[in-house]
């Protein structure tokens, strides 16, 4: 892939922590991989890009799969994940709000 923006790298490093890896190659490139989590960061808010990020998360065999999107894109990402019937946690970039599309919620 191309060069990532500086703020994207900042979010990746924060999500990875001490034991995590960033830019892990799978059939595409996963943003962050830790021993128990797979994290994908999508900052654009474009539906197709969110769907591609969910596809990358679906390929990973980790117990916790997290998609991080900007605050105003959480409902859109929840709808897309619910349509795909994918068990994933969707949070905002600072991890203060969450959406669980595999359970019943108001989003």
N, C-alpha and C positions, 0 to 999 in steps of 0.2 A: 504494500500500500504506500501511499504518498506520505509526505512529512506531516506529522500531527502538530496541531497548534499548541502553543506553550501552556495554555490553560487546560487543554485536554490531558497533557502529560502530568500536570499538577494533580488533577483528579485521579488519574491512574495510580500515581505514587501514593496518594493518600489512601486509596482503597486497598492497595496491595499490602501496606504495612511492612513489617520487617521480614516476614517469611514468604511474602507473595512475589510473583513474577509478573512483569508487564510484557505486552506484545507477544503472547504465546502462540506459536503457529499450530493451528488445527486445519481443517479444510477451509481456510480463511484465517484471520488472525483474531484471537480472543484478546480483549483489552487487559484483563487482570485474572490471574489464577492463584489462589491460595490453597493450602492443603484441603480445605473443605468447601471453598466457595469458587464459583465462576462468576465474574462480574463483567458486564458489558456496559460501556458508557456511550450514550447517543445524545448529542447536544443539538442536533438540527431540528428535530420535531417533525420531520417529513415521514409520512406513514410508511413508505417503502423502505426507508432506512431503519425505522423501528422494527419492521417485519424482518429485515435481513439480520439485525442484531438478535432477534428472538430465534432465528434459524441457527445462528452460531451457538447460542446458549443451548439449543436442543441437542446439538451434537456432543456436548460435554457430559461426562459421567461424574458429576460432583453432586453432593447432597443439597447444596444451597446454590441456586442460580438467581442472580440479581441483575436487573436492568435498571440503570440510573439514567433518568431523563430530567430536563428542567421542570420546575414546579408546575407551569401551566400546561405541560404535555402529559402529565400523569393520567388524566382520564382517557386521553386518546390511546396511550400505550396499554392501559388496562383493557380497553375495548378490543384492541388488536390481539392481545394475549388471550382474552376470553374466547374470541372467535377461533383462534388456533387451538384452544383447549390445552394450553400449556401451563404447567405448574411452575411459576416463576414469581419472585418478589419484585415489585416495581417500586423504586424510591426516587426521591428528588436527589439532586447532586450533593446536598449536604447531609443526607440520610436522616432528615427530621420528619418526613412524611412517607408513609408506605401505602401500597395498594396490593392486595392479594387477589388476583383475578380468578383463582381456582376456588375461592369461597364466595359466598353470597355477600355482596357489599353494595353500597349506594353509588359507586363510581360508574 
